[in-house]
């Protein structure tokens, strides 16, 4: 976020803040909010305020209320400040452009940018009452303002201290997209968390609290290519979710009830994501029809032929977008590793027709490796927002910078050449890492940098300076931001999954309830410092 307070955050300051928060825990139960000894907070939210009344903002209010109630503070909601007795603490929840917010901001000589996700937490006075204003330029900005207060309370800061700010907090994003990318790659390891409806609300709330604004649930990355497949669960995704009328495409060994459960679960996850104001992205990385050397695959793909391949994928995607309306974007791998030979751009043109049918704005994101101009043109022609997403680095996490040189063996080849294996070694292999030639000033698409998982797949990672460096580089030349692959992204790939959890501790007493809780500090510094 663009603020002096955030930019100056370092390890020492984080530890100091944590220590203060811990010290505040002991005092929390002795806090008196209002004169007369009653612990209470009035939350002012005007139903006519379209920002404050939006579903995600109301959800964030409920999170703050739950946190305060857990600390013994009663809350109540009112529509106007005039309804609050002068002695009672008052939180005004509003869009930053509303008259009530504008009055408080002007009085305190503070301004909140009219930019997406901008937020303000400002102490002031209104109607002779002391108030704290939580405002946002849009619902997501207001969500972040409210979750900032909630986070302070949950982390142990006494409610009276959490709701008393010595100076205004005014922030806006440095990067338009801050995405976390979680993959399903293992039948054995990933079904438990995929189906866990108690886990998802907590995980997504954590992402929103740390200022992540996009969650990408990704399928089809279990193998680099559709070759020697053993564990194919969700690899070619559509038939694992539903049957498509007019096609006899299905998955062997998959009961209809389990297939229906998969789709119901996907809709649940997408709805929970949208309820928190986050963008829900689905990744469909494999569209290959043929799976060579895969005779012992656990879930064989049946009924897909050369003739119906493209039309089936188009109609399946159209059904997915129609029946899962919380999907706001789709990520595709469009080079040879997808299983579609490079040079067959018409296949992608057929699939992209599904976006024209969905009746709403849904983004198209294409992994940049070997991305062709023709593929970009086909995507742009849909009228949907289009992005290309190159890797920052290779399979191992590197330093926070963008590749600025092309290796000799990856220079563009002419005429077009493709290796028989179709593994992305064609004429545009220089787009494998870095931004390649995508930063044209007149480009009709955006750039998102994807941070591939490396050693952090098991080891803890949380360096504030490194995260901030990625944040600064992500907006280079108009870049939209970054997508960080979840620390455990590749665990269980290529049929290597093992039952018993994903944390890999020999001492099971160290395991948190959910695997992602091991990396809470990583999410915090990445979300807030980018």
C-alpha positions in Angstrom: 0.0 0.0 0.0 1.2 3.6 -0.7 1.7 5.0 2.8 4.8 6.2 4.7 3.7 4.0 7.6 3.6 0.8 5.4 6.7 1.6 3.4 8.8 2.0 6.5 7.7 -1.3 8.0 10.7 -3.6 8.7 11.3 -6.7 10.8 12.2 -4.7 13.9 9.1 -2.5 13.7 7.0 -5.6 13.1 8.3 -7.2 16.3 7.8 -4.0 18.2 4.2 -3.8 17.0 3.6 -7.4 17.9 5.0 -6.9 21.4 2.7 -3.9 22.0 -0.2 -5.9 20.7 0.6 -8.8 23.1 0.9 -6.4 26.0 -2.5 -5.0 25.2 -4.1 -8.4 25.5 -3.9 -8.3 29.3 -5.6 -5.0 29.5 -8.4 -5.8 27.0 -10.8 -7.2 29.6 -10.6 -4.0 31.7 -11.5 -1.6 28.9 -14.3 0.8 29.5 -15.6 2.3 26.2 -18.2 4.7 27.4 -18.9 7.0 30.3 -21.0 5.2 32.9 -19.1 1.9 32.7 -20.8 0.3 29.8 -18.7 -1.3 27.1 -20.4 -0.4 23.9 -19.8 0.9 20.4 -22.4 2.4 18.0 -21.8 1.6 14.4 -23.3 4.2 12.1 -24.2 3.0 8.6 -26.6 4.8 6.4 -28.6 2.3 4.3 -28.6 4.9 1.5 -24.8 4.8 1.2 -24.2 2.4 -1.7 -20.6 1.8 -0.7 -21.3 1.0 3.0 -24.4 -1.0 2.1 -22.7 -3.3 -0.4 -22.6 -6.9 0.6 -18.8 -7.1 1.2 -18.8 -4.0 3.4 -21.7 -5.3 5.6 -19.8 -8.6 5.9 -16.7 -6.7 7.1 -18.8 -4.8 9.7 -20.0 -8.2 11.0 -16.3 -9.3 11.3 -15.5 -6.3 13.4 -18.6 -6.8 15.5 -17.7 -10.4 16.2 -14.2 -9.4 17.2 -15.5 -6.7 19.6 -18.1 -9.0 21.1 -15.5 -11.6 21.8 -13.6 -8.9 23.9 -16.7 -8.0 25.8 -17.8 -4.9 23.8 -21.4 -4.7 22.8 -22.2 -3.2 19.4 -25.3 -1.8 17.8 -26.1 -0.4 14.4 -27.8 3.0 13.8 -28.5 4.9 10.6 -27.3 8.4 11.7 -24.8 9.9 14.1 -27.7 11.9 15.7 -29.1 8.6 17.0 -26.0 8.0 19.2 -25.9 9.5 22.8 -23.0 12.0 23.2 -21.1 9.7 25.6 -21.1 6.6 23.5 -18.2 5.7 21.2 -19.2 6.0 17.6 -17.8 4.4 14.4 -19.0 5.9 11.2 -18.9 3.5 8.3 -19.2 5.3 4.9 -18.1 5.7 1.4 -15.4 8.4 1.3 -17.4 10.5 -1.2 -20.5 10.7 1.0 -21.4 14.0 2.7 -20.8 12.5 6.2 -17.3 11.3 5.3 -16.5 14.4 3.4 -17.4 16.6 6.5 -15.1 14.6 8.8 -12.3 14.4 6.3 -12.4 18.1 5.6 -12.5 19.0 9.3 -9.4 16.9 9.8 -7.7 18.2 6.6 -7.4 14.7 5.2 -8.2 13.4 1.7 -8.9 9.9 0.5 -8.1 9.3 -3.2 -10.9 8.7 -5.6 -9.0 5.6 -6.7 -9.9 1.9 -6.4 -9.5 0.4 -3.0 -8.5 3.6 -1.3 -9.3 3.7 2.4 -9.3 6.0 5.4 -9.4 5.6 9.2 -9.7 9.1 10.7 -10.7 10.3 14.1 -12.8 13.4 14.2 -16.0 15.1 15.5 -19.5 15.3 14.3 -22.6 16.6 15.9 -20.5 17.4 19.0 -19.6 13.7 19.2 -16.2 12.1 19.0 -16.3 9.6 16.1 -14.0 7.3 14.2 -14.5 7.3 10.5 -13.9 4.1 8.5 -14.3 5.0 4.8 -13.4 3.6 1.4 -13.6 4.9 -2.1 -15.4 1.7 -3.0 -16.7 -1.4 -1.2 -13.3 -3.2 -1.3 -11.5 -0.1 0.1 -14.1 0.0 3.0 -13.7 -3.7 3.6 -9.9 -3.1 4.1 -10.5 -0.2 6.5 -12.9 -2.3 8.6 -10.7 -5.4 8.6 -7.7 -3.2 9.7 -9.7 -2.4 12.9 -10.7 -6.0 13.2 -7.1 -7.2 12.8 -6.0 -4.8 15.6 -8.6 -6.3 18.0 -8.0 -9.9 17.0 -4.2 -9.5 17.4 -4.7 -8.5 21.0 -4.8 -4.7 21.0 -7.3 -3.5 23.6 -10.6 -2.4 21.9 -10.3 1.1 23.2 -6.8 1.4 21.8 -7.7 -0.3 18.6 -10.5 2.2 18.0 -8.4 5.2 19.0 -6.0 6.4 16.3 -3.3 9.0 17.1 -3.1 10.0 13.5 -5.1 9.2 10.3 -4.4 6.1 8.3 -4.9 6.8 4.6 -3.8 4.3 2.0 -4.3 3.2 -1.6 -2.8 0.3 -3.5 0.5 0.4 -5.2 -0.6 -2.6 -7.3 -4.0 -3.0 -8.8 -3.8 -6.9 -8.6 -2.5 -8.7 -5.6 -3.4 -12.4 -6.1 -2.9 -15.6 -4.3 -2.9 -18.8 -6.4 -3.9 -22.1 -4.9 -3.7 -25.3 -6.9 -5.5 -28.7 -6.8 -2.8 -31.2 -8.0 -3.4 -34.3 -5.9 -6.4 -36.6 -5.4 -5.0 -37.7 -2.1 -3.7 -34.4 -0.6 -6.1 -31.9 -2.0 -9.6 -33.3 -1.7 -9.7 -32.7 2.1 -9.1 -29.0 1.9 -11.1 -28.6 -1.3 -14.2 -30.0 0.4 -13.7 -28.4 3.8 -16.4 -25.8 4.2 -15.2 -24.7 7.6 -11.7 -23.9 6.3 -12.7 -21.8 3.3 -14.3 -18.9 5.2 -11.3 -18.6 7.5 -8.8 -18.8 4.7 -10.5 -16.2 2.5 -11.1 -13.9 5.4 -7.3 -14.1 6.1 -6.6 -13.1 2.5 -8.9 -10.2 2.6 -7.5 -9.0 6.0 -4.0 -9.0 4.4 -5.1 -6.8 1.5 -5.1 -9.6 -1.1 -7.8 -8.7 -3.6 -7.8 -11.8 -5.9 -8.0 -15.5 -5.2 -7.2 -17.9 -8.0 -8.3 -21.5 -7.6 -6.4 -23.5 -10.3 -6.8 -26.9 -11.9 -4.7 -28.8 -14.4 -1.2 -28.0 -13.1 -0.5 -31.5 -11.7 1.7 -32.3 -14.7 3.9 -30.2 -17.0 2.4 -32.0 -20.0 -0.4 -34.5 -20.5 2.0 -37.4 -20.6 2.6 -40.3 -18.2 -0.5 -39.2 -16.2 -1.3 -41.3 -13.1 -3.4 -39.0 -11.0 -5.7 -37.1 -13.3 -8.2 -35.7 -10.8 -9.3 -32.3 -12.1 -6.5 -32.3 -14.7 -8.9 -31.9 -17.6 -11.4 -30.0 -15.4 -14.8 -29.7 -17.0 -16.1 -33.3 -16.8 -15.1 -33.4 -13.1 -17.7 -30.7 -12.6 -20.7 -31.5 -14.8 -22.1 -33.2 -17.9 -22.4 -30.9 -20.9 -25.6 -31.5 -22.9 -25.0 -32.8 -26.4 -21.7 -34.5 -25.5 -20.9 -37.9 -24.1 -17.7 -36.6 -22.5 -17.1 -38.0 -19.0 -14.5 -39.3 -16.5 -14.1 -43.0 -15.9 -14.4 -44.1 -12.2 -16.0 -40.8 -11.1 -19.5 -41.3 -9.6 -22.1 -38.7 -10.7 -22.7 -37.8 -7.0 -19.0 -36.9 -6.5 -18.9 -34.9 -9.8 -22.0 -32.9 -8.6 -20.3 -32.4 -5.2 -17.3 -31.0 -7.0 -19.3 -28.3 -8.8 -21.3 -27.4 -5.7 -18.1 -27.0 -3.8 -16.6 -24.8 -6.5 -19.7 -22.5 -6.5 -19.5 -22.3 -2.7 -15.8 -21.3 -2.8 -16.5 -18.7 -5.5 -19.4 -17.2 -3.6 -17.5 -17.0 -0.3 -14.7 -15.2 -2.2 -17.1 -12.7 -3.7 -18.8 -12.2 -0.4 -15.6 -10.7 1.0 -15.1 -8.4 -2.0 -12.3 -10.4 -3.6 -12.1 -11.2 -7.3 -12.5 -15.0 -7.9 -10.3 -16.3 -10.7 -10.4 -19.9 -11.9 -7.3 -21.4 -13.6 -7.8 -24.0 -16.3 -4.3 -25.0 -17.3 -4.8 -28.3 -19.2 -7.0 -28.7 -22.3 -5.2 -31.7 -23.8 -7.3 -34.4 -25.5 -4.6 -37.1 -25.8 -2.7 -38.4 -22.8 0.2 -40.5 -24.1 1.8 -43.2 -21.9 -1.1 -42.9 -19.4 -2.7 -46.4 -19.5 -2.7 -46.7 -15.7 -4.4 -43.3 -15.1 -6.8 -43.4 -12.2 -9.6 -41.3 -13.8 -9.5 -41.8 -17.6 -11.0 -39.2 -19.9 -13.7 -40.7 -22.2 -15.7 -39.4 -25.2 -13.4 -36.5 -26.2 -12.5 -36.7 -29.9 -10.6 -34.6 -32.4 -14.0 -33.5 -33.9 -15.7 -32.4 -30.7 -12.7 -31.2 -28.7 -13.0 -27.4 -29.4 -16.8 -27.2 -29.4 -17.0 -29.3 -26.2 -14.5 -27.0 -24.3 -16.3 -23.9 -25.6 -19.7 -25.2 -24.4 -18.3 -26.5 -21.1 -16.7 -23.1 -20.4 -20.0 -21.4 -21.3 -21.9 -23.6 -18.9 -19.3 -23.0 -16.1 -19.5 -19.2 -16.5 -23.3 -19.3 -16.6 -23.8 -21.5 -13.6 -21.0 -20.1 -11.5 -21.6 -16.3 -11.8 -19.1 -15.4 -9.1 -16.3 -16.3 -11.5 -14.7 -13.0 -12.5 -11.8 -14.2 -14.6 -10.2 -17.3 -16.2 -6.5 -18.1 -16.5 -5.4 -20.4 -19.4 -2.1 -22.0 -20.3 -2.1 -21.6 -24.1 1.3 -23.0 -25.1 2.1 -26.6 -25.9 2.2 -27.8 -22.3 -1.5 -27.3 -22.2 -1.9 -30.3 -24.4 -2.9 -28.2 -27.4 -0.1 -28.1 -29.9 1.4 -24.6 -30.5 0.2 -23.0 -33.7 -3.4 -24.3 -33.3 -4.7 -20.8 -32.3 -8.1 -21.5 -33.8 -8.7 -23.8 -30.9 -8.4 -20.9 -28.5 -10.6 -18.8 -30.7 -13.3 -21.4 -30.3 -13.0 -21.5 -26.5 -13.0 -17.7 -26.3 -16.4 -17.7 -27.9 -17.8 -18.8 -24.5 -17.0 -15.3 -23.1 -19.2 -13.7 -25.6 -22.1 -15.8 -24.3 -21.8 -15.2 -20.6 -23.5 -11.8 -20.5 -21.1 -10.2 -18.1 -17.5 -9.0 -17.8 -15.1 -11.9 -17.2 -11.4 -11.4 -17.6 -9.2 -13.6 -19.8 -5.7 -14.2 -18.5 -3.1 -16.1 -20.5 0.1 -17.5 -19.2 2.7 -15.6 -21.2 5.0 -18.4 -22.2 5.0 -18.6 -26.0 2.0 -16.4 -26.1 1.4 -15.3 -29.7 0.0 -12.1 -31.2 -2.8 -14.1 -32.7 -3.9 -15.5 -29.4 -3.8 -11.9 -27.9 -6.0 -10.7 -30.8 -8.5 -13.5 -30.4 -8.8 -12.7 -26.7 -9.1 -8.9 -27.2 -11.8 -9.5 -29.8 -14.1 -10.8 -27.2 -14.4 -7.4 -25.6 -13.3 -8.8 -22.2 -10.4 -7.5 -20.1 -7.3 -9.3 -21.2 -4.0 -9.9 -19.3 -0.8 -11.7 -20.0 1.0 -13.2 -17.0 4.7 -13.9 -17.4 6.8 -15.5 -14.7 9.1 -13.3 -12.6 11.6 -16.1 -12.4 11.9 -19.8 -13.0 10.6 -22.7 -10.9 12.6 -21.4 -8.0 11.8 -18.1 -6.4 14.4 -15.5 -7.3 15.1 -12.0 -6.2 12.4 -9.3 -6.6 13.3 -8.0 -10.1 12.1 -8.4 -13.7 14.3 -10.2 -16.2 15.7 -7.6 -18.6 17.7 -9.8 -21.0 16.9 -12.7 -23.3 19.2 -15.7 -23.2 20.8 -16.6 -26.5 19.1 -20.0 -26.9 15.7 -18.4 -26.3 15.9 -15.6 -28.9 13.0 -15.6 -31.4 13.3 -18.2 -34.2 12.3 -17.6 -37.8 10.6 -19.3 -39.4 8.4 -20.7 -36.7 9.8 -23.9 -35.1 8.3 -26.2 -32.5 9.8 -29.2 -30.9 7.8 -32.4 -31.3 7.3 -32.7 -27.6 5.4 -29.4 -27.6 6.8 -28.2 -24.4 7.1 -24.5 -25.1 10.4 -24.3 -27.0 8.9 -22.6 -30.0 9.6 -19.2 -31.7 8.6 -17.2 -28.7 10.4 -19.1 -26.0 11.9 -15.9 -24.8 8.6 -15.2 -23.1 9.2 -18.1 -20.8 10.4 -15.7 -18.0 10.2 -12.0 -17.6 8.1 -9.6 -19.6 9.6 -10.3 -23.1 8.2 -7.8 -25.6 4.9 -7.3 -23.9 5.5 -3.8 -22.5 4.4 -1.9 -25.6 2.9 1.5 -24.7 -0.2 0.9 -26.8 -0.9 -2.7 -25.7 -4.6 -3.5 -25.4 -3.9 -5.9 -22.5 -2.5 -5.8 -19.0 0.5 -7.5 -17.4 0.5 -9.5 -14.2 3.7 -11.1 -12.9 3.4 -14.6 -11.5 5.8 -15.6 -8.7 6.5 -19.3 -9.1 6.9 -21.5 -6.0 10.4 -22.5 -5.0 11.8 -23.5 -1.7 9.0 -21.8 0.1 6.8 -24.8 -0.8 7.9 -26.2 2.6 10.1 -23.6 4.2 8.8 -20.5 5.9 9.3 -17.2 3.9 8.5 -13.8 5.2 11.1 -11.1 4.4 9.4 -7.7 4.4 12.1 -6.1 2.2 11.9 -8.9 -0.4 8.1 -8.6 -0.5 8.2 -4.9 -0.8 10.8 -5.2 -3.7 8.4 -7.5 -5.6 5.7 -4.9 -4.9 7.7 -2.1 -6.4 8.7 -4.1 -9.5 5.2 -5.3 -10.1 3.9 -1.9 -11.3 6.9 -1.3 -13.5 5.8 0.2 -16.9 2.2 0.0 -16.0 2.2 -3.5 -14.7 -1.0 -4.4 -12.9 0.5 -6.4 -10.1 1.5 -9.9 -9.1 0.2 -13.4 -8.4 2.0 -15.4 -5.7 1.7 -19.1 -5.9 0.6 -20.5 -2.6 3.6 -21.8 -0.6 2.4 -25.5 -0.9 1.3 -25.1 -4.6 3.3 -28.1 -6.0 3.1 -30.5 -3.1 1.6 -33.7 -4.4 2.2 -33.1 -8.1 2.7 -35.9 -10.7 1.1 -38.5 -8.5 3.4 -37.9 -5.5 0.7 -37.1 -3.0 0.6 -38.8 0.4 -2.3 -39.0 2.9 -2.0 -37.4 6.3 -1.8 -33.7 5.7 0.5 -31.3 3.9 2.6 -29.7 6.6 5.5 -32.3 6.5 6.4 -32.0 10.1 7.9 -35.1 11.6 6.5 -33.9 14.9 2.8 -33.9 14.2 2.1 -31.8 17.3 3.5 -28.8 15.4 0.8 -29.1 12.7 -1.6 -26.2 12.7 -5.3 -26.9 12.1 -5.0 -25.8 8.4 -1.8 -26.1 6.4 -1.9 -22.4 5.3 -1.8 -21.2 8.9 1.9 -22.2 8.9 2.5 -19.3 6.5 0.4 -16.5 8.1 3.4 -14.2 8.3 4.1 -14.8 4.6 0.6 -13.8 3.6 0.8 -10.7 5.9 4.0 -9.2 4.5 3.1 -10.1 0.9 -0.4 -8.6 1.0 0.4 -5.5 2.9 3.8 -4.6 1.5 2.7 -4.9 -2.2 
